[in-house]
Amino acid sequence: MDHIVTVQDAVTAFADFMEPTDAELDAIEQEMPVILADVDLLDAHIVTLDRTPTEVDERRIRRARRRALAARVALVNRTAGTRLPGGAA
């Protein structure tokens, strides 16, 4: 008879060091406006998947696209002065 062994120890054994660092959490916080704008854009597109987009749908998509682009531009402008580690040119 073969014994069934749980893999709980193997799954949770490395969970302590899998937590995000403070730097990673700060990066996520900086990118949150971009993430939320992308979610709004996705929502606008999802609404139109099963039907022909109306004029209101098209306006909603355009507005969401502009907000997503503006959020990306703002992020780039905020991080333009920071340098990436590793000395990449």
Backbone as CSV, one residue per row, in Angstrom:
resi,resn,N_x,N_y,N_z,CA_x,CA_y,CA_z,C_x,C_y,C_z
1,MET,0.828,-1.164,0.000,0.000,0.000,0.000,0.883,1.241,0.000
2,ASP,0.591,2.162,-0.916,1.355,3.414,-0.995,0.725,4.464,-0.092
3,HIS,1.577,5.151,0.613,1.096,6.220,1.487,1.014,7.522,0.703
4,ILE,-0.045,8.251,0.947,-0.196,9.563,0.318,0.411,10.592,1.257
5,VAL,1.367,11.346,0.744,2.069,12.330,1.562,1.586,13.717,1.136
6,THR,1.323,14.546,2.102,0.892,15.906,1.776,2.091,16.744,1.369
7,VAL,1.834,17.732,0.585,2.895,18.636,0.145,2.765,19.996,0.818
8,GLN,2.044,20.044,1.936,1.832,21.306,2.636,3.153,21.958,3.020
9,ASP,4.099,21.165,3.539,5.376,21.732,3.942,6.125,22.296,2.744
10,ALA,6.064,21.607,1.640,6.762,22.082,0.449,6.126,23.354,-0.096
11,VAL,4.821,23.477,0.019,4.141,24.646,-0.514,4.360,25.861,0.373
12,THR,4.287,25.687,1.669,4.402,26.824,2.580,5.817,27.022,3.114
13,ALA,6.732,26.180,2.762,8.079,26.290,3.317,8.768,27.572,2.885
14,PHE,8.476,28.089,1.701,9.164,29.278,1.219,8.249,30.498,1.182
15,ALA,7.136,30.453,1.871,6.178,31.552,1.825,6.697,32.813,2.514
16,ASP,7.545,32.687,3.506,8.023,33.865,4.233,8.792,34.825,3.341
17,PHE,9.618,34.323,2.460,10.401,35.231,1.633,9.692,35.590,0.331
18,MET,8.473,35.159,0.157,7.715,35.489,-1.049,6.951,36.810,-0.903
19,GLU,6.981,37.420,0.261,6.300,38.689,0.475,6.999,39.786,-0.323
20,PRO,6.232,40.754,-0.852,6.867,41.847,-1.591,7.671,42.742,-0.650
21,THR,8.738,43.284,-1.186,9.568,44.194,-0.400,8.907,45.567,-0.352
22,ASP,9.435,46.426,0.493,8.907,47.789,0.583,9.082,48.523,-0.739
23,ALA,10.189,48.298,-1.427,10.422,48.949,-2.715,9.404,48.482,-3.754
24,GLU,9.084,47.198,-3.745,8.082,46.679,-4.685,6.696,47.236,-4.384
25,LEU,6.364,47.348,-3.113,5.076,47.925,-2.736,4.995,49.400,-3.121
26,ASP,6.103,50.126,-2.975,6.129,51.534,-3.399,5.955,51.659,-4.908
27,ALA,6.578,50.755,-5.658,6.440,50.782,-7.120,4.994,50.497,-7.535
28,ILE,4.362,49.563,-6.858,2.958,49.256,-7.152,2.093,50.466,-6.832
29,GLU,2.370,51.114,-5.715,1.600,52.303,-5.318,1.751,53.417,-6.352
30,GLN,2.957,53.592,-6.893,3.174,54.607,-7.928,2.416,54.268,-9.205
31,GLU,2.332,53.002,-9.539,1.675,52.578,-10.772,0.168,52.380,-10.620
32,MET,-0.367,52.536,-9.429,-1.788,52.283,-9.205,-2.715,53.130,-10.080
33,PRO,-2.454,54.429,-10.317,-3.337,55.174,-11.221,-3.369,54.587,-12.634
34,VAL,-2.244,54.092,-13.101,-2.191,53.467,-14.432,-2.986,52.164,-14.429
35,ILE,-2.839,51.391,-13.378,-3.556,50.119,-13.275,-5.059,50.361,-13.254
36,LEU,-5.502,51.321,-12.453,-6.931,51.610,-12.366,-7.484,52.157,-13.681
37,ALA,-6.707,52.987,-14.368,-7.141,53.513,-15.669,-7.243,52.386,-16.695
38,ASP,-6.314,51.437,-16.656,-6.379,50.294,-17.567,-7.594,49.415,-17.262
39,VAL,-7.928,49.280,-15.993,-9.113,48.501,-15.614,-10.374,49.179,-16.152
40,ASP,-10.439,50.503,-16.047,-11.586,51.234,-16.593,-11.691,51.049,-18.101
41,LEU,-10.560,51.076,-18.787,-10.563,50.868,-20.233,-11.023,49.460,-20.578
42,LEU,-10.552,48.482,-19.836,-11.003,47.105,-20.053,-12.500,46.960,-19.809
43,ASP,-12.991,47.604,-18.758,-14.433,47.563,-18.479,-15.232,48.158,-19.633
44,ALA,-14.745,49.250,-20.183,-15.440,49.886,-21.300,-15.472,48.961,-22.515
45,HIS,-14.392,48.242,-22.752,-14.359,47.304,-23.880,-15.230,46.080,-23.610
46,ILE,-15.226,45.600,-22.388,-16.002,44.400,-22.051,-17.492,44.635,-22.260
47,VAL,-17.946,45.828,-21.958,-19.365,46.151,-22.122,-19.803,45.959,-23.569
48,THR,-18.901,46.200,-24.494,-19.265,46.153,-25.918,-18.971,44.817,-26.586
49,LEU,-18.561,43.802,-25.829,-18.197,42.523,-26.444,-19.377,41.817,-27.104
50,ASP,-20.534,41.890,-26.503,-21.656,41.112,-27.022,-22.688,41.963,-27.763
51,ARG,-22.318,43.174,-28.100,-23.238,44.030,-28.849,-22.456,45.045,-29.659
52,THR,-23.139,45.667,-30.575,-22.533,46.737,-31.360,-22.420,47.972,-30.463
53,PRO,-21.248,48.587,-30.403,-21.085,49.743,-29.521,-21.987,50.907,-29.947
54,THR,-22.633,51.488,-28.976,-23.450,52.667,-29.233,-22.544,53.895,-29.196
55,GLU,-23.130,55.041,-29.477,-22.352,56.279,-29.429,-21.851,56.543,-28.008
56,VAL,-22.666,56.227,-27.033,-22.263,56.404,-25.637,-21.111,55.454,-25.292
57,ASP,-21.182,54.219,-25.781,-20.094,53.262,-25.548,-18.791,53.762,-26.161
58,GLU,-18.883,54.283,-27.371,-17.677,54.780,-28.037,-17.073,55.954,-27.277
59,ARG,-17.920,56.839,-26.751,-17.424,57.958,-25.947,-16.767,57.448,-24.674
60,ARG,-17.376,56.447,-24.053,-16.809,55.885,-22.823,-15.444,55.265,-23.097
61,ILE,-15.316,54.571,-24.216,-14.026,53.968,-24.579,-12.991,55.052,-24.854
62,ARG,-13.375,56.092,-25.579,-12.438,57.179,-25.861,-11.976,57.866,-24.576
63,ARG,-12.927,58.146,-23.676,-12.568,58.777,-22.406,-11.634,57.884,-21.594
64,ALA,-11.948,56.598,-21.543,-11.109,55.659,-20.787,-9.723,55.551,-21.409
65,ARG,-9.662,55.559,-22.737,-8.363,55.502,-23.422,-7.544,56.758,-23.106
66,ARG,-8.195,57.911,-23.117,-7.483,59.160,-22.794,-7.003,59.170,-21.346
67,ARG,-7.842,58.673,-20.428,-7.422,58.613,-19.020,-6.246,57.666,-18.836
68,ALA,-6.280,56.536,-19.528,-5.172,55.577,-19.421,-3.882,56.192,-19.964
69,LEU,-3.985,56.881,-21.081,-2.800,57.524,-21.655,-2.290,58.628,-20.732
70,ALA,-3.189,59.431,-20.185,-2.784,60.502,-19.273,-2.125,59.927,-18.014
71,ALA,-2.637,58.824,-17.515,-2.029,58.196,-16.330,-0.631,57.688,-16.653
72,ARG,-0.455,57.129,-17.841,0.883,56.657,-18.237,1.856,57.817,-18.392
73,VAL,1.401,58.902,-19.000,2.251,60.083,-19.167,2.633,60.645,-17.804
74,ALA,1.683,60.733,-16.889,1.970,61.237,-15.552,2.987,60.349,-14.836
75,LEU,2.861,59.030,-15.001,3.815,58.118,-14.379,5.209,58.315,-14.954
76,VAL,5.294,58.436,-16.254,6.605,58.646,-16.892,7.207,59.962,-16.434
77,ASN,6.386,61.005,-16.344,6.902,62.299,-15.904,7.353,62.260,-14.447
78,ARG,6.653,61.497,-13.594,7.057,61.384,-12.189,8.355,60.608,-12.047
79,THR,8.534,59.602,-12.866,9.709,58.729,-12.719,10.836,59.095,-13.671
80,ALA,10.727,60.214,-14.374,11.751,60.576,-15.352,13.098,60.860,-14.687
81,GLY,13.102,61.370,-13.472,14.341,61.690,-12.802,14.999,60.526,-12.097
82,THR,14.282,59.446,-11.929,14.855,58.299,-11.221,15.661,57.440,-12.186
83,ARG,16.691,56.843,-11.685,17.540,55.988,-12.516,17.270,54.526,-12.176
84,LEU,17.348,53.692,-13.174,17.188,52.272,-12.964,18.476,51.652,-12.466
85,PRO,18.403,50.675,-11.576,19.627,50.030,-11.111,20.241,49.190,-12.231
86,GLY,21.539,49.059,-12.179,22.223,48.229,-13.155,23.012,49.018,-14.163
87,GLY,22.866,50.347,-14.155,23.647,51.184,-15.053,23.250,51.077,-16.511
88,ALA,22.004,50.704,-16.780,21.560,50.614,-18.172,21.490,52.008,-18.776
89,ALA,21.871,52.100,-20.010,21.870,53.412,-20.678,20.542,53.690,-21.325
